[in-house]
């Protein structure tokens, strides 16, 4: 089985390439999702895991977000083979502020506009294209709305906040926490994300859409996360209590994993203690 990972040299993608023994489709490897000729490369593969995206939430990046995350995705979808598998990495943030209405967020959470940036909106629009082309051209499709996926640092890539906290502990850099560390998140190890992709590939399901994260067993607030990382690593850092970062929206997010457990027989296997330890 031939597998292609778009964004395969990125923060998560580099781990996926190793996990699957896959090929990398990224600008670093000479391919661009905005180049229609490059995008036709997907015809050579049985599985395409689409991680490549512009993740900039700034207003100045809005047009490029729509171009990269929507048009770039469509370029790939147009060239998919019948009965091949297309897995799309979306985001929990398509739910916006509505996610705060749930202790564990289900797939039925509303996705209507509530202040999401162009990044989140472009991901939601791209989801609809995935569903359309998969049905139109008869290939299998899976959309994962990801919570916080963490991974070890990789050269040349910008880490998410979990790896940033680990790096700060390694270097002794003080940390600023949003809303004084009260936001709650469920954390998922990158290998468990890869295993979820494998579970869909191995399944008989034609089209799926799932929330994917660590679930309530791997959820904690950000201050608790820093404390746990200090305990695991033996390192210490200070928290800048006078200059907290703004509160995120949603304030709290924990994935409801009921559907993905039922349909894909998948659940996280790497607990927080074991998973966070690898960051040091």
Buried (B, 14 or more C-beta within 10 A) or exposed (E): EEBBBBBBBBBBBBBBBEBBEBBBBBBBEEBBBEBBEBBEBBEEBEBBBBBBBBBBBEEEBBEBBBBBBBBBBBBBBBBBBEEBBBBBBBBBBBBBEBBBEBEBBBBEBEBEEBEBBBBBBBBBBBBEBBBEBBEEBEBBBBBBBBBBBBBBBBEEBEBBBBBBBBBBBBEEEEBBBBBBBBBBBBBBBBBBBBBBBBBBBEBEEBBBBBBBBBBBEBBBBBBBBBBBBBEBBEBEBEBEEEEBBEEBBBBBBBBBBBBBBEBBEBBBEBBBEEBBEBBB
